[in-house]
Amino acid sequence: MASDDRWPARLRLELAWFSGQAALRSRGAGAILRFAHVRPRRRGRFQPLGQHEITPQFLDRAIRALKQWKYDFLGMDEVCRRAVTLPEKRRFVALTFDGATKDLINFAYPVLSRHAVPFTIYVPTAFPDGVGEAWWLALERMIARESRISLIMDNQEQRFTITDNAEKQAVFSYLEGWLRSLPPADLSAAIADLCTRYRIDLAALSREASMDWEDLTKLAADPLVTIGSATVNYPVLANMKDAAALREMTMGKAVAEAAFRREIRHLAFPFGDRSSFRRSHVVMAEEAGFASAVSTIPGIVDAEGRTNLRALPRISWDGRIQSLRRMRVLMSGVAFAPVKPTGSARS
């Protein structure tokens, strides 16, 4: 819902605000907000990742508004407690950030520190190690500067001519979807071929965009910061065999625990939408020792154990939306159908 910026969705949210539904019919115990990038607005019309970006100014406005609306700001340990106990009078919000990107410490952390609110970072450990592949950034850069793209898709050479912004957006969406459908080894080979053809240094681009262990250690020293895992390489788990998917979860947890010398209790499923993980991965998260696992399936968190702790919904905020009225409607839960959580064998 938050990423749907078509006018019917905007109209529904505005009508919910003006009808008073957000204030009068709030349901659930609270909500988990998800952000990816926090940085100053970039120039240029071609911004295929714009929905995943907010400015530091918007983050500041959102936190001020949530305080005014009397939300309790929680870390993920407390979210887990609230999700299984009787409802409390005040609703909660948990701020979460995926990817451990460099802009988090440069632009988001000063805002979060000034407001003294807790938040959670989900770290894919290959990236601070300098070996993660942020292939989506390479794809964005490539399409931004090229007017023709050719690549091997399903053993055939495919060519795309891209002459305007609309075509660039369409080609990015198509190729991103195709790459996300590939098993990790095939995805890595495909993006390596593209980067060789169009002179993109994927390793340097990925390192530049990611925090290193020194950055993360600084954040981990803050008692308001919860460090979670986002596996090792941030793969689409649904494209992997079960043993490999479980290894991604357990190794990501182990590496982070060794780095921070603390238990890592919380997981974010990479990408986190319905097509990126399966019910079996919810069970694996429990087997790997995680107290919670978050998705990007939209919704709010219920109390009294009605929401599966290892398939928690989140509201992924769309950076193209600047309306705090819409945020309040989404936070209230009235815009969402009741979430049917992905089941596990023991929850």
C-alpha positions in Angstrom: 0.0 0.0 0.0 2.7 2.5 1.0 4.5 1.9 -2.3 1.3 2.3 -4.4 1.3 5.9 -5.5 -1.5 5.7 -8.0 -4.3 8.1 -7.5 -6.9 5.5 -6.3 -4.6 4.5 -3.4 -3.8 8.2 -2.6 -7.5 8.9 -2.6 -8.4 6.0 -0.3 -5.8 7.2 2.2 -6.9 10.8 2.1 -10.6 9.8 2.5 -9.6 7.6 5.5 -7.9 10.6 7.1 -10.7 13.1 6.5 -13.4 10.6 7.6 -11.5 10.2 11.0 -10.9 6.5 10.6 -7.3 6.8 11.5 -8.1 8.3 14.9 -11.3 6.4 15.7 -10.7 2.9 14.3 -7.0 2.1 15.0 -6.4 -1.5 15.5 -3.5 -3.7 16.5 -0.8 -3.1 19.0 1.4 -1.0 16.7 3.4 -1.0 13.5 6.9 -1.5 12.2 8.2 1.1 9.8 10.8 0.1 7.2 13.2 2.5 5.5 16.2 1.7 3.2 18.0 4.9 2.3 18.0 8.3 4.1 19.9 10.9 2.2 19.5 14.3 0.5 17.3 14.3 -2.6 19.3 13.4 -5.7 19.1 15.3 -8.9 18.0 13.7 -12.2 14.7 12.5 -13.5 15.7 8.8 -13.6 15.2 7.7 -10.0 14.1 4.0 -10.1 15.0 3.5 -6.5 13.3 6.7 -5.4 10.5 4.9 -3.6 13.2 3.4 -1.2 14.7 6.8 -0.3 13.6 9.5 2.2 15.4 12.7 3.1 16.7 13.4 6.6 14.2 16.3 6.8 11.3 13.9 6.2 12.7 11.5 8.8 12.7 14.3 11.3 9.2 15.3 10.4 7.9 11.8 10.7 9.5 11.2 14.2 8.1 14.5 15.4 4.6 13.5 14.1 4.8 10.1 15.7 5.7 11.7 19.0 2.8 14.1 18.7 0.4 11.1 17.9 1.6 9.6 21.2 3.3 6.5 19.8 5.8 4.5 22.0 9.1 4.1 20.1 10.3 0.5 20.6 13.3 -1.7 19.7 12.5 -5.2 18.4 12.9 -6.9 21.7 10.1 -4.9 23.1 8.0 -5.3 19.9 8.2 -9.1 20.5 6.9 -8.6 24.1 4.1 -6.4 23.0 3.0 -8.8 20.3 2.3 -11.6 22.7 0.9 -9.7 25.7 -2.4 -8.0 26.3 -2.9 -4.7 24.3 -1.5 -1.6 26.0 -3.2 1.8 26.0 -0.6 3.4 23.7 0.3 2.0 20.3 3.9 1.5 19.3 6.1 2.2 16.4 9.4 0.5 15.6 11.8 2.2 13.2 13.8 -0.3 11.1 16.5 0.2 8.5 17.5 -2.4 5.9 20.8 -2.9 4.2 23.3 -1.1 6.6 23.9 1.5 3.9 26.5 4.3 4.4 23.8 7.0 4.4 22.3 5.6 7.6 25.2 6.7 9.7 25.8 9.9 7.7 22.3 11.2 7.5 19.8 9.1 9.5 21.8 8.6 12.7 22.2 12.3 13.5 18.4 12.7 13.3 17.7 9.6 15.3 20.2 10.5 18.0 18.8 14.0 18.3 15.4 12.5 19.0 16.8 9.8 21.3 14.5 7.1 19.8 15.4 3.4 19.5 15.8 1.8 16.1 16.9 -1.5 14.5 19.4 -2.0 11.7 19.4 -5.3 9.7 22.9 -6.1 8.5 23.8 -8.4 5.5 27.3 -9.2 6.7 28.9 -9.6 3.3 28.5 -5.9 2.7 30.6 -4.5 5.6 33.1 -7.3 4.7 33.4 -5.5 1.3 32.3 -8.5 -0.7 28.5 -7.9 -1.0 27.0 -7.2 -4.4 24.6 -4.3 -4.6 23.5 -5.3 -8.0 20.5 -3.0 -8.0 22.8 0.0 -7.8 24.8 -1.2 -10.7 21.7 -1.7 -12.8 20.5 1.8 -11.9 23.8 3.4 -12.9 24.0 1.4 -16.1 20.6 2.3 -17.4 21.0 6.0 -16.3 23.9 6.6 -18.6 23.3 4.2 -21.5 20.9 4.5 -24.5 21.2 0.9 -25.5 21.5 -2.2 -23.3 22.3 -5.8 -24.5 22.6 -8.9 -22.3 22.2 -12.6 -22.3 18.7 -13.6 -21.0 17.8 -17.3 -21.0 20.7 -18.1 -23.3 19.7 -15.5 -25.9 21.0 -12.0 -26.6 18.5 -9.4 -25.8 18.7 -5.7 -26.7 16.9 -2.7 -25.3 16.9 0.8 -26.7 16.1 3.4 -24.1 15.7 7.0 -25.3 13.7 8.7 -22.6 13.0 8.5 -18.9 9.8 6.4 -19.2 11.7 3.8 -21.2 14.5 3.8 -18.7 12.1 3.2 -15.9 10.4 0.4 -17.8 13.7 -1.4 -18.6 14.9 -1.1 -15.1 11.7 -2.6 -13.7 11.9 -5.4 -16.2 15.5 -6.3 -15.7 15.3 -5.9 -11.9 12.4 -8.4 -11.9 14.3 -10.8 -14.1 17.4 -10.6 -12.0 15.5 -11.2 -8.8 14.0 -14.4 -10.3 17.4 -16.0 -10.7 19.2 -18.3 -8.3 22.1 -16.4 -6.6 24.9 -17.9 -8.7 23.0 -17.1 -12.0 22.2 -13.6 -10.8 25.9 -13.0 -9.9 27.0 -14.2 -13.3 24.4 -12.0 -15.1 25.3 -8.8 -13.3 29.0 -9.5 -13.7 28.4 -9.8 -17.5 26.5 -6.5 -17.5 29.1 -4.7 -15.4 31.9 -5.9 -17.7 30.0 -4.8 -20.8 29.3 -1.4 -19.5 32.4 -0.7 -17.3 30.7 -0.7 -13.9 32.9 -1.5 -10.9 30.4 -3.4 -8.9 32.7 -4.1 -6.0 33.7 -0.5 -5.6 30.1 0.7 -6.0 28.9 -1.8 -3.3 31.7 -0.9 -0.9 31.0 2.9 -1.3 27.3 2.4 -0.6 27.8 0.2 2.5 28.9 0.8 6.1 32.0 -0.9 7.2 32.5 -2.7 10.5 33.9 0.5 12.1 30.7 2.3 11.3 28.6 -0.5 12.6 30.6 -0.8 15.8 30.0 2.8 16.5 26.3 2.3 16.1 26.3 -0.9 18.1 27.7 1.0 21.1 24.6 3.1 21.3 22.1 1.4 23.7 19.2 2.7 21.6 20.4 0.7 18.6 19.4 -3.0 18.0 21.5 -4.9 15.5 19.7 -7.5 13.5 20.7 -9.8 10.6 19.7 -9.7 7.0 21.6 -13.0 6.1 25.1 -12.8 4.6 24.6 -11.9 0.9 21.0 -10.6 0.9 19.7 -13.2 -1.6 16.1 -14.0 -2.5 15.7 -17.0 -0.3 12.9 -18.4 -2.4 15.4 -19.0 -5.2 17.6 -21.2 -3.1 17.6 -24.7 -1.9 16.6 -25.1 1.7 20.0 -26.0 3.0 21.6 -23.0 1.3 18.9 -20.7 2.7 19.3 -22.0 6.2 23.1 -21.5 5.9 22.5 -17.9 4.8 20.5 -17.3 8.0 22.8 -19.1 10.4 26.0 -17.7 9.0 24.7 -14.2 8.9 23.8 -14.5 12.6 27.1 -16.1 13.5 29.2 -13.5 11.7 27.3 -10.6 13.3 27.5 -12.2 16.8 31.3 -12.6 16.4 31.6 -9.0 15.2 29.5 -7.4 17.9 30.0 -9.9 20.7 26.3 -10.1 21.5 23.4 -12.3 20.6 21.7 -11.4 17.4 18.0 -12.1 18.0 16.2 -10.5 15.0 16.2 -11.2 11.2 15.0 -9.4 8.2 14.1 -11.6 5.2 16.0 -10.2 2.2 13.6 -8.1 0.1 10.8 -9.6 2.2 7.8 -9.6 -0.1 5.6 -12.6 -0.6 7.6 -13.9 -3.6 11.0 -13.7 -1.8 10.5 -16.2 1.0 8.4 -19.2 1.8 6.7 -20.7 4.8 9.6 -23.1 5.3 11.9 -20.0 5.8 9.7 -18.9 8.7 10.4 -22.3 10.3 14.1 -21.9 9.5 14.2 -18.5 11.2 13.0 -20.2 14.4 15.4 -23.1 14.0 18.3 -20.6 13.5 17.5 -19.1 16.9 15.9 -15.8 15.9 13.2 -14.4 18.2 11.7 -12.4 15.3 11.8 -12.1 11.5 10.4 -9.2 9.6 9.0 -9.1 6.1 8.0 -6.3 3.8 4.4 -7.6 3.6 2.3 -4.5 4.6 0.3 -4.5 7.8 0.3 -3.8 11.5 1.2 -6.0 14.5 -1.5 -7.5 16.6 -1.2 -8.3 20.3 -1.9 -11.5 22.2 0.1 -13.7 19.9 -2.1 -13.2 16.8 0.9 -12.1 14.6 3.6 -14.6 13.9 6.8 -13.2 15.4 8.8 -14.8 12.6 6.7 -13.3 9.8 6.1 -9.8 11.1 4.6 -7.3 8.6 6.1 -3.9 8.1 5.1 -0.7 6.4 7.7 0.1 3.8 7.6 3.9 3.5 7.5 5.2 -0.1 9.9 8.1 -0.3 7.8 9.7 -3.1 5.1 10.3 -0.5 5.5 13.3 1.7 2.1 13.3 3.4 2.1 12.7 7.1 -1.6 12.3 6.9 -1.1 9.2 4.9 1.4 7.9 7.3 -1.0 8.3 10.2 -3.7 6.4 8.2 -1.2 3.6 7.4 0.0 3.4 11.0 -3.6 3.1 12.2 -4.0 -0.2 10.2 -7.4 0.8 8.7 -5.9 0.8 5.2 -4.9 -2.9 5.5 -6.9 -6.1 5.4 -6.1 -8.2 8.5 -2.8 -9.9 7.9 -2.9 -13.7 7.8 0.6 -14.5 9.2 2.8 -17.2 7.6 2.6 -20.2 9.9 5.4 -22.1 11.5 5.5 -25.5 13.1 5.8 -24.1 16.6 4.2 -20.6 16.7 
